[in-house]
Amino acid sequence: MDISIRSAGVSLDRAAARRFIADGFARLVPAPRRVEVDLSDVNGPRGGVDTRCALRIEMPGAGVIVSEERGENGRLALGRALGRAMRALRRRLDRRPRGRPRAPRN
């Protein structure tokens, strides 16, 4: 899994963020091909809930999942965006047909 993290004006421990993302997707089969994280400080130095995390996940067989959340810091915004993305991915995988189609019974 390729993990790309961009952060503009947001302090974040990149190694911890990579572990957090990898742990979040550890049980998925197949694993995501690529995860892109874009963190930005929306309000600048004014404070408040101003860190935005945009998450883009490329999954084989499920396409691309995009999630965006805000939080008071980068870690909180990343956790929220990852949770939202996992729920969206679960819904998409549940809709996917499994196995071979069955022949109609007469």
TORMIMI-234234 format. One record per atom (N, C-alpha, C): atom name; residue number from 1; x, y, z; residue in one letter. Coordinates in Angstrom, 2 decimals. Layout:
residues N
atomo, num, X, Y, Z, residuo
CA, NUM, X, Y, Z, a
...
//
This chain:
residues 106
atomo, num, X, Y, Z, residuo
N, 1, 0.86, -1.17, 0.00, m
CA, 1, 0.00, 0.00, 0.00, m
C, 1, 0.91, 1.22, 0.00, m
N, 2, 0.66, 2.12, -0.92, d
CA, 2, 1.40, 3.37, -1.04, d
C, 2, 0.63, 4.46, -0.29, d
N, 3, 1.26, 5.09, 0.71, i
CA, 3, 0.61, 6.14, 1.50, i
C, 3, 1.33, 7.45, 1.25, i
N, 4, 0.58, 8.46, 0.80, s
CA, 4, 1.13, 9.78, 0.53, s
C, 4, 0.45, 10.78, 1.47, s
N, 5, 1.26, 11.55, 2.22, i
CA, 5, 0.71, 12.52, 3.18, i
C, 5, 1.24, 13.90, 2.84, i
N, 6, 0.31, 14.85, 2.62, r
CA, 6, 0.67, 16.26, 2.41, r
C, 6, 0.02, 17.05, 3.53, r
N, 7, 0.80, 17.93, 4.14, s
CA, 7, 0.23, 18.75, 5.21, s
C, 7, 0.71, 20.19, 5.04, s
N, 8, -0.23, 21.09, 4.88, a
CA, 8, 0.07, 22.51, 4.72, a
C, 8, -0.31, 23.25, 5.99, a
N, 9, 0.67, 23.65, 6.77, g
CA, 9, 0.40, 24.40, 7.99, g
C, 9, -0.14, 23.57, 9.13, g
N, 10, -0.01, 22.25, 9.05, v
CA, 10, -0.52, 21.36, 10.10, v
C, 10, 0.63, 20.49, 10.58, v
N, 11, 0.86, 20.48, 11.89, s
CA, 11, 1.91, 19.60, 12.42, s
C, 11, 1.32, 18.21, 12.64, s
N, 12, 2.06, 17.22, 12.17, l
CA, 12, 1.59, 15.84, 12.25, l
C, 12, 2.79, 14.91, 12.24, l
N, 13, 2.79, 13.92, 13.10, d
CA, 13, 3.82, 12.90, 13.11, d
C, 13, 3.50, 11.95, 11.95, d
N, 14, 4.26, 12.07, 10.87, r
CA, 14, 3.97, 11.29, 9.66, r
C, 14, 4.10, 9.79, 9.88, r
N, 15, 5.09, 9.38, 10.65, a
CA, 15, 5.27, 7.94, 10.91, a
C, 15, 4.08, 7.38, 11.67, a
N, 16, 3.61, 8.11, 12.68, a
CA, 16, 2.44, 7.67, 13.44, a
C, 16, 1.19, 7.66, 12.55, a
N, 17, 1.07, 8.65, 11.68, a
CA, 17, -0.09, 8.70, 10.77, a
C, 17, -0.06, 7.52, 9.80, a
N, 18, 1.11, 7.16, 9.29, r
CA, 18, 1.22, 6.00, 8.39, r
C, 18, 0.82, 4.71, 9.12, r
N, 19, 1.28, 4.56, 10.36, r
CA, 19, 0.91, 3.37, 11.14, r
C, 19, -0.60, 3.33, 11.39, r
N, 20, -1.18, 4.49, 11.71, f
CA, 20, -2.61, 4.60, 11.97, f
C, 20, -3.41, 4.18, 10.73, f
N, 21, -2.99, 4.65, 9.56, i
CA, 21, -3.67, 4.31, 8.31, i
C, 21, -3.48, 2.82, 8.00, i
N, 22, -2.25, 2.32, 8.12, a
CA, 22, -1.98, 0.91, 7.83, a
C, 22, -2.77, 0.01, 8.77, a
N, 23, -2.86, 0.37, 10.05, d
CA, 23, -3.65, -0.43, 10.99, d
C, 23, -5.13, -0.41, 10.64, d
N, 24, -5.62, 0.74, 10.15, g
CA, 24, -7.02, 0.85, 9.77, g
C, 24, -7.40, -0.07, 8.63, g
N, 25, -6.46, -0.29, 7.71, f
CA, 25, -6.73, -1.12, 6.53, f
C, 25, -6.14, -2.51, 6.64, f
N, 26, -5.61, -2.88, 7.81, a
CA, 26, -4.90, -4.15, 7.96, a
C, 26, -5.76, -5.37, 7.64, a
N, 27, -7.04, -5.32, 7.96, r
CA, 27, -7.91, -6.50, 7.77, r
C, 27, -8.58, -6.55, 6.41, r
N, 28, -8.38, -5.52, 5.59, l
CA, 28, -9.04, -5.51, 4.29, l
C, 28, -8.33, -6.40, 3.29, l
N, 29, -9.10, -7.19, 2.58, v
CA, 29, -8.57, -8.00, 1.49, v
C, 29, -9.45, -7.73, 0.29, v
N, 30, -8.93, -7.22, -0.79, p
CA, 30, -7.54, -6.83, -1.01, p
C, 30, -7.25, -5.49, -0.36, p
N, 31, -5.98, -5.25, -0.11, a
CA, 31, -5.55, -3.99, 0.52, a
C, 31, -5.63, -2.85, -0.49, a
N, 32, -5.80, -1.63, -0.03, p
CA, 32, -5.82, -0.48, -0.95, p
C, 32, -4.50, -0.38, -1.70, p
N, 33, -4.58, 0.05, -2.97, r
CA, 33, -3.37, 0.28, -3.75, r
C, 33, -2.67, 1.55, -3.29, r
N, 34, -3.46, 2.60, -3.06, r
CA, 34, -2.89, 3.91, -2.75, r
C, 34, -3.82, 4.66, -1.80, r
N, 35, -3.23, 5.36, -0.84, v
CA, 35, -3.97, 6.22, 0.07, v
C, 35, -3.31, 7.59, 0.05, v
N, 36, -4.08, 8.62, -0.27, e
CA, 36, -3.57, 9.99, -0.28, e
C, 36, -4.25, 10.78, 0.82, e
N, 37, -3.45, 11.45, 1.64, v
CA, 37, -3.95, 12.26, 2.74, v
C, 37, -3.52, 13.70, 2.48, v
N, 38, -4.47, 14.62, 2.54, d
CA, 38, -4.17, 16.04, 2.36, d
C, 38, -4.71, 16.78, 3.57, d
N, 39, -3.79, 17.28, 4.41, l
CA, 39, -4.17, 18.03, 5.61, l
C, 39, -3.89, 19.51, 5.38, l
N, 40, -4.84, 20.35, 5.77, s
CA, 40, -4.63, 21.78, 5.63, s
C, 40, -5.29, 22.52, 6.79, s
N, 41, -4.71, 23.67, 7.12, d
CA, 41, -5.21, 24.52, 8.19, d
C, 41, -6.13, 25.55, 7.54, d
N, 42, -7.43, 25.43, 7.76, v
CA, 42, -8.42, 26.26, 7.07, v
C, 42, -8.43, 27.69, 7.61, v
N, 43, -8.42, 27.86, 8.93, n
CA, 43, -8.55, 29.19, 9.53, n
C, 43, -7.23, 29.88, 9.81, n
N, 44, -6.12, 29.22, 9.59, g
CA, 44, -4.84, 29.82, 9.90, g
C, 44, -4.62, 29.90, 11.40, g
N, 45, -4.00, 30.95, 11.90, p
CA, 45, -3.66, 31.04, 13.31, p
C, 45, -4.83, 31.38, 14.24, p
N, 46, -6.03, 31.55, 13.71, r
CA, 46, -7.18, 31.93, 14.55, r
C, 46, -7.64, 30.84, 15.50, r
N, 47, -7.31, 29.57, 15.21, g
CA, 47, -7.69, 28.48, 16.10, g
C, 47, -9.08, 27.94, 15.81, g
N, 48, -9.55, 27.07, 16.67, g
CA, 48, -10.87, 26.46, 16.49, g
C, 48, -10.78, 25.18, 15.68, g
N, 49, -11.95, 24.68, 15.30, v
CA, 49, -12.02, 23.47, 14.48, v
C, 49, -11.67, 23.87, 13.06, v
N, 50, -10.39, 23.75, 12.75, d
CA, 50, -9.95, 24.32, 11.49, d
C, 50, -9.02, 23.45, 10.68, d
N, 51, -8.75, 22.23, 11.10, t
CA, 51, -7.89, 21.35, 10.33, t
C, 51, -8.76, 20.46, 9.46, t
N, 52, -8.51, 20.51, 8.16, r
CA, 52, -9.27, 19.73, 7.19, r
C, 52, -8.42, 18.57, 6.72, r
N, 53, -9.01, 17.39, 6.65, c
CA, 53, -8.34, 16.20, 6.14, c
C, 53, -9.16, 15.64, 4.99, c
N, 54, -8.54, 15.62, 3.81, a
CA, 54, -9.16, 15.00, 2.64, a
C, 54, -8.43, 13.68, 2.39, a
N, 55, -9.16, 12.61, 2.29, l
CA, 55, -8.60, 11.28, 2.14, l
C, 55, -9.09, 10.70, 0.82, l
N, 56, -8.16, 10.14, 0.03, r
CA, 56, -8.51, 9.51, -1.24, r
C, 56, -7.91, 8.11, -1.24, r
N, 57, -8.76, 7.10, -1.40, i
CA, 57, -8.33, 5.71, -1.30, i
C, 57, -8.65, 5.00, -2.62, i
N, 58, -7.64, 4.38, -3.22, e
CA, 58, -7.83, 3.60, -4.44, e
C, 58, -7.86, 2.12, -4.06, e
N, 59, -9.03, 1.50, -4.26, m
CA, 59, -9.21, 0.10, -3.89, m
C, 59, -9.44, -0.75, -5.13, m
N, 60, -8.72, -1.86, -5.26, p
CA, 60, -9.00, -2.75, -6.38, p
C, 60, -10.40, -3.37, -6.20, p
N, 61, -11.20, -3.28, -7.22, g
CA, 61, -12.54, -3.85, -7.17, g
C, 61, -13.59, -2.94, -6.58, g
N, 62, -13.18, -1.81, -5.98, a
CA, 62, -14.15, -0.90, -5.38, a
C, 62, -13.99, 0.52, -5.88, a
N, 63, -13.01, 0.77, -6.72, g
CA, 63, -12.81, 2.11, -7.26, g
C, 63, -12.13, 3.04, -6.28, g
N, 64, -12.53, 4.30, -6.33, v
CA, 64, -11.92, 5.34, -5.49, v
C, 64, -12.93, 5.80, -4.45, v
N, 65, -12.50, 5.88, -3.21, i
CA, 65, -13.30, 6.39, -2.10, i
C, 65, -12.69, 7.71, -1.68, i
N, 66, -13.52, 8.75, -1.57, v
CA, 66, -13.05, 10.07, -1.15, v
C, 66, -13.81, 10.46, 0.11, v
N, 67, -13.07, 10.95, 1.10, s
CA, 67, -13.67, 11.34, 2.37, s
C, 67, -13.02, 12.63, 2.84, s
N, 68, -13.82, 13.51, 3.45, e
CA, 68, -13.28, 14.76, 3.98, e
C, 68, -13.91, 15.04, 5.33, e
N, 69, -13.08, 15.42, 6.29, e
CA, 69, -13.55, 15.75, 7.63, e
C, 69, -12.72, 16.88, 8.19, e
N, 70, -13.22, 17.51, 9.27, r
CA, 70, -12.50, 18.55, 9.98, r
C, 70, -12.34, 18.16, 11.44, r
N, 71, -11.31, 18.73, 12.06, g
CA, 71, -11.06, 18.47, 13.46, g
C, 71, -10.20, 19.56, 14.06, g
N, 72, -10.00, 19.49, 15.36, e
CA, 72, -9.20, 20.50, 16.05, e
C, 72, -7.71, 20.35, 15.77, e
N, 73, -7.28, 19.13, 15.39, n
CA, 73, -5.89, 18.92, 15.03, n
C, 73, -5.82, 17.88, 13.92, n
N, 74, -4.62, 17.67, 13.39, g
CA, 74, -4.46, 16.76, 12.26, g
C, 74, -4.84, 15.32, 12.57, g
N, 75, -4.46, 14.86, 13.75, r
CA, 75, -4.74, 13.47, 14.12, r
C, 75, -6.25, 13.22, 14.24, r
N, 76, -6.96, 14.16, 14.85, l
CA, 76, -8.41, 14.01, 15.01, l
C, 76, -9.11, 14.07, 13.65, l
N, 77, -8.71, 14.99, 12.79, a
CA, 77, -9.30, 15.09, 11.46, a
C, 77, -9.02, 13.83, 10.65, a
N, 78, -7.80, 13.30, 10.75, l
CA, 78, -7.45, 12.07, 10.03, l
C, 78, -8.28, 10.90, 10.54, l
N, 79, -8.45, 10.78, 11.84, g
CA, 79, -9.25, 9.69, 12.40, g
C, 79, -10.70, 9.74, 11.94, g
N, 80, -11.26, 10.94, 11.92, r
CA, 80, -12.65, 11.09, 11.46, r
C, 80, -12.78, 10.76, 9.98, r
N, 81, -11.85, 11.26, 9.17, a
CA, 81, -11.90, 11.00, 7.72, a
C, 81, -11.71, 9.52, 7.43, a
N, 82, -10.82, 8.87, 8.17, l
CA, 82, -10.59, 7.44, 7.98, l
C, 82, -11.83, 6.63, 8.37, l
N, 83, -12.48, 7.01, 9.45, g
CA, 83, -13.72, 6.32, 9.86, g
C, 83, -14.82, 6.47, 8.82, g
N, 84, -14.96, 7.67, 8.29, r
CA, 84, -15.97, 7.91, 7.25, r
C, 84, -15.65, 7.10, 5.98, r
N, 85, -14.38, 7.08, 5.61, a
CA, 85, -13.97, 6.33, 4.42, a
C, 85, -14.21, 4.83, 4.60, a
N, 86, -13.94, 4.30, 5.79, m
CA, 86, -14.15, 2.88, 6.04, m
C, 86, -15.63, 2.52, 5.95, m
N, 87, -16.50, 3.39, 6.46, r
CA, 87, -17.94, 3.13, 6.36, r
C, 87, -18.38, 3.15, 4.90, r
N, 88, -17.89, 4.11, 4.11, a
CA, 88, -18.24, 4.20, 2.69, a
C, 88, -17.72, 2.98, 1.94, a
N, 89, -16.51, 2.55, 2.26, l
CA, 89, -15.93, 1.38, 1.61, l
C, 89, -16.73, 0.13, 1.95, l
N, 90, -17.13, -0.01, 3.21, r
CA, 90, -17.93, -1.17, 3.61, r
C, 90, -19.25, -1.21, 2.85, r
N, 91, -19.91, -0.04, 2.71, r
CA, 91, -21.17, 0.01, 1.95, r
C, 91, -20.94, -0.38, 0.50, r
N, 92, -19.86, 0.12, -0.10, r
CA, 92, -19.59, -0.18, -1.50, r
C, 92, -19.28, -1.66, -1.69, r
N, 93, -18.51, -2.25, -0.81, l
CA, 93, -18.18, -3.67, -0.93, l
C, 93, -19.40, -4.55, -0.67, l
N, 94, -20.31, -4.11, 0.21, d
CA, 94, -21.53, -4.88, 0.46, d
C, 94, -22.45, -4.90, -0.75, d
N, 95, -22.41, -3.86, -1.56, r
CA, 95, -23.26, -3.80, -2.76, r
C, 95, -22.71, -4.62, -3.91, r
N, 96, -21.44, -4.97, -3.84, r
CA, 96, -20.77, -5.68, -4.93, r
C, 96, -21.27, -7.11, -5.00, r
N, 97, -21.58, -7.61, -6.19, p
CA, 97, -22.02, -9.00, -6.31, p
C, 97, -20.87, -9.95, -5.96, p
N, 98, -21.19, -11.06, -5.34, r
CA, 98, -20.18, -12.03, -4.94, r
C, 98, -20.37, -13.33, -5.70, r
N, 99, -19.27, -13.92, -6.08, g
CA, 99, -19.31, -15.24, -6.71, g
C, 99, -19.98, -15.22, -8.08, g
N, 100, -20.28, -16.40, -8.54, r
CA, 100, -20.92, -16.54, -9.83, r
C, 100, -22.43, -16.33, -9.70, r
N, 101, -23.04, -15.78, -10.71, p
CA, 101, -24.51, -15.65, -10.67, p
C, 101, -25.14, -17.04, -10.72, p
N, 102, -26.20, -17.20, -10.00, r
CA, 102, -26.90, -18.48, -9.97, r
C, 102, -27.86, -18.60, -11.14, r
N, 103, -28.02, -19.82, -11.58, a
CA, 103, -28.99, -20.08, -12.66, a
C, 103, -30.39, -20.03, -12.07, a
N, 104, -31.34, -19.49, -12.79, p
CA, 104, -32.71, -19.41, -12.26, p
C, 104, -33.30, -20.82, -12.10, p
N, 105, -34.07, -20.98, -11.03, r
CA, 105, -34.73, -22.25, -10.79, r
C, 105, -36.07, -22.28, -11.49, r
N, 106, -36.40, -23.40, -12.02, n
CA, 106, -37.71, -23.55, -12.70, n
C, 106, -38.63, -24.41, -11.90, n
//
